[in-house]
């Protein structure tokens, strides 16, 4: 339970498998037709070596979390992708920004891989992709090797589950032969973030951390590191990562587990963002150790309701950022304005 919550609070991928017919080739909008700059072969260095793509992929598949959203943001409907199993409010397997973009691009029956208990290699192979995007994922060497028998694979560069949203875009876009379009998407998203952060300027400079607390066992808790997309996004919004937590980070993992007896590492944290529910703050304040942390004692805790679209968007990509940034910043600024 604890492990799944961590990996996007952290249960990631569910699936609704739709049949892949002969007409399920990758659909594009006008933005993709402008791509003329990529030179082939494209060689991409990554954690498992390198991937060579000999010609522009026409059929793009994605696995794991949010890689399909990058393709969609670039105007490409994947021939298959993993469904989300976190933050879903219906039985579609699609988060709202994904569903909205699919509709915009004219796709009514997307093929979704059923890989909750492991990658569905047969379904992936049946969708006949030219490339498989997995820049944000935790695939193993064995999974990479198996996928590579289906099509060239674009995995993470170094460490599983820590690829920042910018690199998610750039790696996946390069794998699609759309490197320049990817750079443009990053720039447009950065501008959106900067413009929105300026509208909620009360948050600027606040020392903030994103964490996960199990209120049934507060003997330890988890804080996402600056290498995790959640931690990085707070910096994108103009907030600062607290020094007290930085001192506890010893590797490149996307999170650290902190014993409650070391809760004083949070003493220089102005505000905490956590997954939870209406009872979470009260439970933290009632704890004899955590209740003494200044931010918790003062109620400077932003509680993102667990298993909602906003909670899923905590691990951002261009589509989720656009869809949820106002809601996210409203919650944070409502707390930040009370910080003395």
C-alpha positions in Angstrom: 0.0 0.0 0.0 2.7 2.4 1.0 4.8 1.6 -2.0 1.9 2.1 -4.5 1.1 5.4 -2.9 4.6 6.6 -3.4 4.7 5.8 -7.1 2.2 8.5 -7.9 0.9 8.4 -4.7 1.8 6.4 -6.4 -0.2 3.8 -7.8 0.3 4.3 -11.4 -1.1 2.3 -14.3 -4.4 0.6 -14.8 -5.9 -0.3 -18.0 -8.9 -0.7 -20.2 -7.9 -2.7 -23.3 -9.5 -1.6 -26.5 -9.1 -3.5 -29.7 -6.5 -2.2 -32.2 -7.9 -2.4 -35.7 -6.2 -1.8 -39.0 -7.3 1.9 -38.9 -5.6 2.7 -35.6 -2.5 4.4 -37.0 -1.2 7.4 -35.2 -3.4 10.4 -35.7 -1.8 13.9 -35.8 -2.9 17.5 -35.9 -1.4 20.2 -38.0 1.4 20.9 -35.5 3.1 17.6 -36.4 3.0 18.2 -40.1 5.5 21.0 -39.7 8.3 18.6 -38.6 11.1 18.7 -41.1 14.2 19.2 -39.0 14.9 15.7 -37.6 17.8 13.9 -39.2 17.8 10.1 -39.3 19.0 7.9 -37.8 18.2 9.4 -34.4 20.3 7.9 -31.6 19.1 8.4 -28.0 21.3 7.6 -25.0 19.6 6.2 -21.9 19.9 4.0 -18.8 20.1 0.8 -20.8 22.5 1.9 -23.5 21.2 3.6 -26.7 18.3 3.4 -29.0 18.5 4.0 -32.7 15.5 5.2 -34.7 16.0 4.9 -38.4 13.1 6.8 -39.7 10.2 8.9 -38.5 7.8 6.8 -36.5 4.3 6.8 -37.8 2.8 4.6 -35.0 3.7 5.8 -31.5 2.9 3.7 -28.4 3.5 4.7 -24.8 3.7 2.9 -21.5 3.8 3.9 -17.8 2.8 7.3 -16.5 2.0 10.4 -18.6 4.1 9.6 -21.7 0.9 9.5 -23.7 0.1 13.0 -22.5 3.3 14.3 -24.0 2.5 12.7 -27.3 -1.1 14.1 -27.2 0.2 17.6 -26.3 2.3 17.4 -29.4 -0.8 16.5 -31.5 -0.1 12.8 -31.8 -2.7 10.1 -30.7 -0.8 7.0 -29.6 -1.8 3.7 -31.1 -1.8 2.4 -27.6 -1.0 3.7 -24.1 -1.2 2.6 -20.4 -4.3 3.8 -18.5 -4.0 5.6 -15.2 -5.3 3.9 -12.1 -4.8 6.9 -9.8 -7.0 10.0 -9.8 -9.6 8.4 -12.0 -13.2 9.4 -11.3 -14.9 7.0 -13.7 -14.3 3.7 -15.4 -12.6 5.2 -18.5 -9.0 4.8 -17.3 -8.4 8.3 -18.6 -7.6 11.4 -16.5 -9.7 14.4 -17.5 -6.9 16.3 -19.4 -6.2 13.1 -21.4 -9.8 12.6 -22.3 -10.2 16.3 -23.2 -7.2 16.2 -25.6 -8.2 12.9 -27.2 -11.6 14.5 -27.9 -9.9 17.5 -29.4 -7.8 15.3 -31.6 -10.9 13.4 -32.8 -10.1 10.0 -31.1 -13.2 8.4 -29.6 -11.9 4.8 -29.0 -8.2 4.9 -27.9 -6.4 1.6 -27.3 -5.4 1.3 -23.7 -3.0 -1.3 -22.3 -4.1 -3.4 -19.4 -0.9 -3.5 -17.5 -1.7 -3.1 -13.8 0.0 -6.4 -12.9 2.8 -5.9 -15.4 3.3 -4.8 -18.9 1.0 -6.4 -21.4 3.6 -7.2 -24.0 1.1 -9.0 -26.3 -1.2 -6.0 -26.4 1.7 -3.7 -27.0 2.9 -5.9 -29.9 -0.6 -6.1 -31.3 -0.8 -2.3 -31.6 2.2 -2.6 -34.0 4.2 0.5 -32.9 7.2 2.0 -34.6 8.4 3.4 -31.3 7.6 2.9 -27.6 7.9 5.9 -25.4 8.8 5.3 -21.7 10.8 8.4 -20.7 8.9 8.6 -17.4 8.7 5.0 -16.2 10.4 2.4 -14.0 11.0 -0.3 -16.6 13.7 -2.9 -15.8 16.4 -4.1 -18.1 14.4 -7.3 -18.8 11.3 -5.3 -19.7 13.4 -3.0 -21.9 14.9 -6.0 -23.7 11.4 -7.5 -24.3 9.9 -4.2 -25.5 12.9 -3.7 -27.8 11.9 -6.8 -29.7 8.6 -5.1 -30.5 10.0 -1.6 -31.4 12.7 0.9 -30.5 12.2 2.0 -26.9 12.8 5.5 -25.4 13.2 5.0 -21.6 14.6 7.2 -18.8 18.1 8.6 -19.1 19.5 7.4 -15.7 17.1 6.8 -12.8 13.5 5.3 -12.8 10.6 7.5 -11.9 12.6 10.8 -11.6 12.5 12.2 -15.1 11.4 15.9 -14.8 8.6 17.0 -16.9 10.8 19.0 -19.3 13.0 15.9 -20.0 9.8 13.8 -20.4 8.8 16.1 -23.2 12.3 16.4 -24.8 13.1 12.7 -24.7 9.7 11.6 -25.9 9.6 14.3 -28.6 13.0 13.2 -29.8 11.8 9.6 -30.1 8.9 10.8 -32.2 11.2 12.8 -34.5 9.7 16.0 -33.1 12.6 17.5 -31.2 11.9 21.1 -32.2 8.2 20.8 -31.4 9.2 19.4 -28.0 11.4 22.4 -27.3 8.5 24.7 -28.3 6.1 22.8 -26.0 8.6 23.2 -23.1 8.9 26.9 -23.7 5.1 27.4 -23.9 4.6 25.4 -20.7 7.3 27.4 -18.9 5.6 30.6 -19.9 2.3 29.4 -18.7 3.8 28.4 -15.3 5.6 31.7 -15.0 2.5 33.7 -15.9 0.4 31.8 -13.4 3.0 32.0 -10.6 3.0 35.8 -11.1 -0.8 35.8 -10.5 -0.3 34.0 -7.2 2.8 36.0 -6.1 2.2 35.3 -2.4 3.9 31.9 -2.8 7.1 33.3 -4.2 10.1 32.4 -2.0 8.2 30.3 0.4 10.1 27.2 1.5 7.9 24.3 0.5 8.0 20.5 0.4 5.7 17.8 -1.0 5.2 14.8 1.2 3.2 11.7 2.0 2.0 10.9 5.5 0.2 7.7 6.5 -1.9 8.9 9.4 -2.4 5.4 10.7 1.4 5.2 11.3 3.2 8.4 11.8 6.4 6.8 13.0 7.9 7.9 9.7 6.9 9.8 6.6 8.0 10.5 3.0 9.2 13.7 1.3 9.7 13.9 -2.4 13.2 15.1 -3.4 14.0 18.0 -5.8 14.8 15.3 -8.4 11.2 14.2 -8.3 8.8 16.0 -10.7 6.7 17.1 -7.7 9.6 18.7 -5.9 10.9 20.3 -9.1 7.5 21.8 -9.9 7.4 23.7 -6.6 10.7 25.3 -7.7 9.2 26.1 -11.1 6.4 27.9 -9.3 8.9 30.2 -7.5 9.1 28.4 -4.2 12.3 27.1 -2.5 13.3 23.7 -1.3 14.0 23.7 2.4 17.6 23.2 3.5 16.7 21.0 6.4 15.3 18.4 4.1 18.2 18.7 1.6 20.6 17.7 4.3 18.9 14.3 4.6 19.2 13.5 0.9 22.0 11.0 0.2 21.2 9.7 -3.3 19.2 10.4 -6.4 16.0 8.6 -5.3 12.7 10.4 -5.9 11.8 10.3 -2.2 13.4 10.1 1.3 11.8 8.3 4.2 12.2 10.3 7.4 11.8 8.9 10.9 9.4 11.0 13.1 12.3 11.5 15.5 14.0 13.5 12.8 10.9 15.7 12.1 12.9 18.7 13.1 14.3 18.6 9.6 11.0 20.2 8.7 11.5 23.2 11.0 12.6 25.6 8.3 9.7 24.5 6.0 7.1 27.2 5.5 4.5 25.0 4.1 3.9 21.3 3.3 1.9 19.9 0.5 0.6 16.4 1.3 -1.8 13.8 -0.1 -4.7 13.1 2.3 -8.3 14.0 3.2 -10.3 16.3 5.5 -8.9 14.6 8.6 -5.2 14.6 7.6 -4.2 18.0 9.1 -5.9 17.3 12.4 -4.2 13.9 12.7 -0.8 15.5 12.1 -1.4 18.3 14.6 -2.5 15.7 17.2 0.7 13.7 16.9 3.0 14.4 19.8 6.1 14.7 17.6 4.8 16.0 14.2 2.4 18.3 15.9 5.4 20.4 17.1 6.7 21.0 13.5 6.1 24.8 13.0 4.3 24.4 9.7 2.1 21.7 10.9 1.3 23.4 14.2 0.4 26.6 12.4 -1.8 24.7 9.9 0.4 25.6 7.0 -0.4 22.4 5.2 -2.0 22.1 1.8 -3.9 18.8 1.7 -4.5 17.5 -1.8 -7.4 15.0 -1.7 -6.1 11.6 -2.4 -7.0 9.8 -5.6 -8.3 12.8 -7.4 -7.2 14.3 -10.7 -5.4 17.1 -8.8 -3.5 14.5 -6.8 -2.5 12.8 -10.0 -1.4 16.1 -11.5 1.0 16.6 -8.6 3.4 14.7 -10.9 3.1 17.1 -13.8 3.2 17.1 -17.6 2.1 19.8 -20.0 -1.5 18.7 -20.3 -2.0 18.2 -16.5 -0.3 21.5 -15.7 -2.6 23.4 -18.1 -5.7 21.7 -16.7 -5.0 22.0 -12.9 -2.5 24.9 -12.3 -5.1 27.4 -11.2 -6.7 24.9 -8.7 -3.3 23.9 -7.4 -2.0 27.5 -7.0 -5.2 28.6 -5.3 -4.8 25.9 -2.6 -1.2 26.8 -2.1 -1.7 30.6 -2.0 -4.6 30.2 0.5 -2.1 28.7 2.9 0.9 30.8 1.9 -0.9 34.1 2.7 -1.2 33.1 6.3 2.5 32.5 6.7 4.1 35.2 8.9 
